[in-house]
């Protein structure tokens, strides 16, 4: 089965937030993405609400529940008590934990599972007790996978930023792809599912999908939103779904 596509709405929300106006509509474009075949919607509600606002969460949850039962809500973020309260209130199907500092522009590294395991393990247990699937943002490093698996998470989400950054260097892209592939292989061997996200595009997704046939899900926001300006949201989602097929 090809990887499923979750559409990250952060960039849509950031564009909306440039003006005190309700457009572009986060839920409206989320609806179009789901109608076009996206498996779910992803958001990263940061403390400063610079893109997704806390008030967006109940509207997205209602959209999924009322119009697209069976599709998934993925909420990602650093597990502060405020973040965990948002998760518990809005009941996503998946929670993706990322090691972001609030001042970061975007996620740019994975967890140090060995060094931060003591912090993560009780958070993961708390989330899993409530029935959430838990995914952990991870660098492409096979040696860290066993520590991640020991924490009790269901999946890792591979940080694909270095791979996406090689858009003009095919040799370097091949090296980064193999790092990702070896990490995915190790994750599967340890019983973990594998997600991926960051700077993925229609151009670089097929090679990733071929190297990682076990890939469960990709979460894509910036590149997808950029393409939507050219092709429209519905056609862009279809293009990315085709790219997931390798």
Buried (B, 14 or more C-beta within 10 A) or exposed (E): EBBBBBBBBBBBBBBBBEEEEEEBBBBBBBBBBBEBBBBBBBBBBBBEEBBBBEEBBEBBBEBBEEEBEEBBBBBBBBBEEEBBEBBBEBBBBBBBBBBBEEEEEBBBBBBBBEEBBEBBBEBBEBBBEEEBBBBBBBBBBBEBBBBBBEBBBBBBBBBBBBBBBBBEEEEBBEEBBEBBBBBBBBBBEBEBBBBBBBBBBBEBBBBBBEBBEEBBBBBBBBBBBEBBEEBEBBEBBBBBBBBBEB
